[in-house]
Amino acid sequence: MYKLVAIDIDGTLVNDHKQITKEVNDAIQAARAKGVKVVLCTGRPIDGIDPFIDELKLNSEDEYTITFNGALVQNTFTEEVISETSLTYGDLKALYELSVNVESPMHYFDSANLYTPHKNINKYTVYESYINSIPLHYMPVEEAQEDMLIPKVMFIDEPDRLDKIIRSIPEEFRERYEMVQSAPFFLEILHPSVSKGNAVKKLAEKLGIQREEVICMGDGGNDLSMIEYAGCGVAMANAIPSIKEAAKFQTLSNNENGVAYAIQKLILDK
């Protein structure tokens, strides 16, 4: 029997209106009633998923979340940190210089805030702040605190521009950092040991759950590591091709209650 289900949020848990449908919520609660641990696993910061945690009642003492694409794993009730892996100020400076060289707008985070080094704030930075309900600040990189812990840096641009930017990034940076394209307009840059897959693995080990007992559901490039790690990786019908190729099970789309369908077939019908 599966004991842990890790679920991506955007494009997976929520529909295109950023809503958790009743069908998805009911299926998650039915799985929890059978003793299955449900964990939200997202590129968003913790403040950006608080409404979903509350809606799904994942806020008791024995519940956990994975945020910033695996850079932070914590207890949702006590806020105890299970795992935290951040970039340094030196990384921030190097990545800002890279962004200038490849002509990409960027922004960066600490645990509670979003920062832009650009006076002309990019619309995708505003969008990131809005969807996550996280404060946005203008802060040039040279003014950032040198002891700042940075879960991730993001390069942002129109999809066709971002594709060209990604192709122009030197190999030395690809080897130095974990880079995942979480949306057509977002390239997320993290510590090289950070991934959703590694975070799910750490949490499963803490909970005494075997890899074969884990389901991971996702749709985007930042979900690939956990889809590959899981005993059963689940691809949404709206997932990118690499996710579908790696998954062991394909469900319906996020607009067709795909999470509910997968839970029904893999957990509730067993």
ZAMARGU-4260 file (C-alpha; in steps of 0.2 Angstrom, whole numbers, plus 5000, padded with zeros to 4 digits):
<rodrens>
0) 5000/5000/5000 | 5006/5018/4996 | 5010/5028/5012 | 5015/5045/5005 | 5008/5055/4991
5) 5019/5071/4986 | 5008/5083/4975 | 5014/5097/4965 | 5003/5112/4965 | 5002/5123/4949
10) 4996/5112/4934 | 4993/5098/4946 | 4984/5100/4962 | 4975/5116/4956 | 4965/5119/4940
15) 4969/5134/4929 | 4959/5145/4940 | 4971/5141/4954 | 4957/5132/4963 | 4957/5115/4972
20) 4940/5107/4966 | 4929/5098/4978 | 4933/5081/4969 | 4951/5083/4972 | 4949/5089/4991
25) 4937/5074/4994 | 4949/5062/4986 | 4964/5068/4997 | 4954/5068/5013 | 4949/5050/5009
30) 4967/5045/5006 | 4972/5053/5023 | 4958/5044/5031 | 4966/5028/5025 | 4982/5033/5034
35) 4991/5040/5018 | 5002/5055/5021 | 4999/5069/5009 | 5013/5082/5006 | 5012/5097/4995
40) 5028/5099/4985 | 5031/5115/4976 | 5042/5128/4969 | 5032/5141/4979 | 5037/5148/4995
45) 5028/5143/5011 | 5018/5159/5012 | 5012/5155/4994 | 5004/5139/4999 | 4996/5143/5016
50) 4979/5144/5009 | 4980/5127/5001 | 4987/5120/5017 | 4972/5126/5027 | 4960/5121/5014
55) 4966/5103/5014 | 4968/5103/5033 | 4987/5099/5031 | 4991/5110/5046 | 4992/5097/5061
60) 5007/5092/5071 | 5012/5078/5060 | 5011/5087/5043 | 5025/5093/5031 | 5028/5103/5016
65) 5041/5104/5003 | 5044/5122/4996 | 5056/5131/4985 | 5058/5115/4974 | 5065/5106/4988
70) 5076/5119/4996 | 5065/5119/5012 | 5056/5104/5020 | 5047/5109/5036 | 5033/5104/5048
75) 5018/5115/5044 | 5012/5116/5062 | 5028/5118/5072 | 5038/5126/5057 | 5052/5114/5062
80) 5065/5113/5048 | 5068/5095/5042 | 5080/5101/5028 | 5086/5118/5022 | 5099/5120/5007
85) 5102/5138/5001 | 5112/5148/4989 | 5125/5160/4997 | 5128/5179/4994 | 5143/5173/4983
90) 5131/5163/4972 | 5119/5178/4971 | 5132/5189/4964 | 5138/5176/4952 | 5121/5173/4945
95) 5117/5192/4944 | 5132/5194/4933 | 5127/5179/4923 | 5109/5187/4921 | 5117/5203/4914
100) 5128/5193/4902 | 5114/5183/4895 | 5102/5198/4896 | 5089/5190/4907 | 5079/5199/4920
105) 5080/5190/4937 | 5073/5190/4955 | 5078/5181/4971 | 5071/5176/4988 | 5074/5174/5006
110) 5063/5163/5016 | 5049/5176/5017 | 5052/5189/5004 | 5055/5192/4985 | 5068/5204/4979
115) 5072/5212/4962 | 5088/5221/4958 | 5079/5230/4943 | 5071/5247/4945 | 5059/5243/4931
120) 5051/5228/4938 | 5047/5214/4926 | 5029/5208/4925 | 5034/5191/4929 | 5041/5196/4946
125) 5025/5205/4950 | 5016/5189/4945 | 5027/5179/4956 | 5023/5191/4971 | 5005/5191/4968
130) 5002/5172/4966 | 5012/5169/4982 | 5006/5183/4992 | 5024/5187/4996 | 5031/5205/4999
135) 5041/5212/4984 | 5056/5223/4987 | 5068/5232/4976 | 5086/5228/4982 | 5101/5229/4971
140) 5112/5214/4974 | 5126/5224/4981 | 5114/5230/4995 | 5109/5212/5000 | 5115/5205/5017
145) 5131/5194/5015 | 5124/5181/5027 | 5107/5180/5018 | 5101/5163/5014 | 5093/5162/4997
150) 5082/5147/4993 | 5082/5151/4974 | 5086/5163/4961 | 5075/5164/4945 | 5078/5170/4928
155) 5062/5177/4920 | 5057/5182/4902 | 5044/5179/4888 | 5045/5161/4883 | 5054/5163/4867
160) 5067/5175/4875 | 5069/5163/4890 | 5072/5148/4878 | 5087/5158/4870 | 5093/5163/4887
165) 5094/5146/4893 | 5103/5140/4878 | 5116/5154/4881 | 5120/5149/4899 | 5138/5143/4900
170) 5141/5124/4904 | 5151/5129/4920 | 5135/5137/4927 | 5124/5122/4922 | 5137/5111/4932
175) 5138/5122/4947 | 5119/5124/4950 | 5102/5114/4948 | 5092/5123/4935 | 5074/5118/4931
180) 5062/5127/4920 | 5046/5127/4930 | 5035/5137/4918 | 5038/5144/4900 | 5043/5160/4908
185) 5053/5154/4924 | 5070/5146/4925 | 5073/5142/4943 | 5091/5141/4949 | 5095/5131/4965
190) 5109/5124/4975 | 5116/5108/4966 | 5109/5096/4979 | 5092/5103/4979 | 5077/5095/4969
195) 5060/5089/4973 | 5066/5071/4972 | 5079/5073/4985 | 5067/5082/4997 | 5054/5069/4995
200) 5067/5056/4998 | 5073/5065/5014 | 5056/5066/5021 | 5051/5048/5017 | 5067/5042/5026
205) 5062/5053/5041 | 5045/5045/5041 | 5051/5028/5039 | 5043/5026/5022 | 5051/5016/5008
210) 5053/5022/4991 | 5041/5009/4984 | 5027/5016/4995 | 5028/5034/4988 | 5018/5042/4974
215) 5023/5058/4966 | 5012/5068/4955 | 5017/5083/4943 | 5017/5091/4927 | 5033/5102/4924
220) 5051/5101/4923 | 5054/5104/4941 | 5044/5088/4945 | 5055/5076/4935 | 5066/5071/4949
225) 5052/5066/4961 | 5043/5057/4947 | 5059/5047/4944 | 5061/5044/4963 | 5044/5038/4967
230) 5038/5020/4968 | 5024/5027/4957 | 5027/5043/4947 | 5011/5050/4941 | 5010/5062/4926
235) 4996/5074/4923 | 4988/5073/4905 | 4994/5091/4904 | 5012/5087/4908 | 5027/5090/4897
240) 5033/5075/4887 | 5048/5071/4899 | 5036/5069/4914 | 5025/5057/4904 | 5040/5047/4898
245) 5046/5045/4916 | 5030/5042/4924 | 5022/5025/4928 | 5005/5031/4928 | 4996/5045/4918
250) 4980/5053/4925 | 4968/5066/4919 | 4973/5084/4917 | 4973/5097/4931 | 4956/5104/4924
255) 4949/5086/4925 | 4952/5082/4943 | 4967/5072/4938 | 4974/5071/4956 | 4957/5064/4962
260) 4957/5051/4948 | 4975/5045/4952 | 4971/5044/4970 | 4955/5034/4966 | 4964/5022/4955
265) 4980/5019/4965 | 4974/5021/4983 | 4956/5021/4986 | 4951/5006/4974 | 4965/4995/4982
</rodrens>
